[in-house]
Amino acid sequence: MPYPPQPTSLTATATALASRPVVLGVDLTSAGARPGSHRARGPIAPRPFDGERFLHLVRTADRGLLDFVSLDEGFLLHPGRSQVTGRLDTAVAAARAARVTAGIGLVAAVDTVHVEAAHAAVALSSIDRASSGRAGWQAVRQGTLPESDDAWATRVELGIQSVTQVWTGRPGSGAGAVELDAEGRFRVDHDGIRFAVRGRPADGGTPLPQTPPPVVVRVRSEASAALAGRTADVARIAVADAAHAVRLRRLVRDAALSAGRDPQDVRVLAEVYVVLSTERAGARARLELVEALEGTAPMGDGLVVADTPDELATLIADWTTVGAVDGFLLRPSSLSSDLDTITDHLVPALQHAGLFRTERTETTLRGSLGLPDAATDVRELPTGRLLSA
C-alpha cells in the first residue's frame, strides 16, 4: 500500500538534519527495458535499449544534483517475451555515462560468479577513471539456482573479499596473467547469455583506483544486514515502514561496529518505488493503472509512494529525522516523467527546507556520500555495543 504521509513540517526537521545531509540516489535499472507483462498484451510495444535515452536519463539525474544512479543486475539489453534475449553490461553503460556527466555517482552491479575478481576490479576501475572517482560497485552473486539468504550473503562476501584483495594488492589477489589451460586457451565460464574469461589481466594492464569505489549491498535479511555492516559503504534496504528500517539499520551498524568499523561510515538507504504527480489523486490513479497492467511485482517488497513531490519530501524528512535511514534510493515508475518530477520538484522542495545540497562541492562519490577515504582515513572507533540507530 502507498505510504500515507503525515502533516509534518519540512522546515521543522531541517535543523535536526543539518549535520546529516540526506542521500538521494535513483535506480535506472529499468532503463535497459523492463519486461513488464503489459508489453506482451497491452498498447505499449516492447522497446529495445536506447543508448541516447539512457544517457539523457543519467544527465537529468546529474542536473538534479542526485548522489548517484544505480544499475542493478536486471539491467537488460532489450525485453524478451518468454526469456531474456540479451543483457547489457552495467559497467560498459556506466563508463559511457561517465563521459557525459559532471558530478553524479555511477553504481554498477558486477557479479563475481561469471566475472573473475580481477576482471571485475578492472571493469570498475574503468568507470572510476572515466568519471574521476565517481564509480560505485553493487556487489552481486548471480546463481542459476535459488538459494537461502544466508548462502547468498556468504557467496557475496567471498566475492567482495576477492575484489578487495585485487584493489589493495594484498597477498592472495592472484597477480599474474590471464589463466590459460594446458593447450594455451582461455578458460571461459558460460551460463546462458553471460560469459566471461577466467583469470587475471596481464601485469602492466589497467591501473586500479588508489581508493576503492564504494561498495553497495542489498539487505534482505539479518544475514545480509550483517554482511553490509562488515563490508559495505552503502546498504540498500527494502522495507515498508520506518520501524522495520530502524531495525535493519541498527543491525547493519551493530555489525559494522563488531567488525571494527565506524558505524557512521555505512549509509543505509531505503528503496522506494515512486509515482509522482502534482495532485495525489492523479498519482494514485496512475499507480492503479500500473498495478492493473503489470501487477505489483515491479514494485518489489519495499515502500511505495504515490503522491505529490512535497509529500514525498515530507516522508524523506520524517524517516531521516528519526534515524530510520540516511537517505533513499528512488525507483521511478515512469522513468521520464517521474525522474523529471524528482529533479524539478522534489529536489527543490528539499533544498528549500535546507535538507539537500544546492550545488556540488565534492568531485567523487565517496565525497558526495560523506564517506572517508578508505585508503587514508583512520579514526578511533566507538566502544561498546550499539544500542540505538
KAJO-V823486 format. One line per field, one symbol per residue. psi: psi as a letter, one per 20 degrees, with the letter a starting at -180 (. if undefined). A space follows every 50 residues. Layout:
psi->???
//
This chain:
psi->qqpoqqmppghhigghjhimqppprpokgihhoomqhhhiiaioqpprpo ghgghggghghghjkqgrqporijoqgqqqgirpiqppphhggghghhij rhiqqoopoprkgipqghhgggghhhggghjljjqqpoprnpriqqqrhg gghggghhgggghhhggikqqiilqarppqahjjqqppppndiqqqpqaq qqqjbpqqqhpqqqpppppiahghgggghhhqhpppqoqirhghggghhg gghghgghjjqohijopoppppppoqrhqghhghhhghgghhhiaighia jaqponarhhhhhgggggghgjkhriaqopnpgoggghhghghiggghgh ghikiqqirpiqirhgghikqqohhhpoqpqqqrqpir.
//
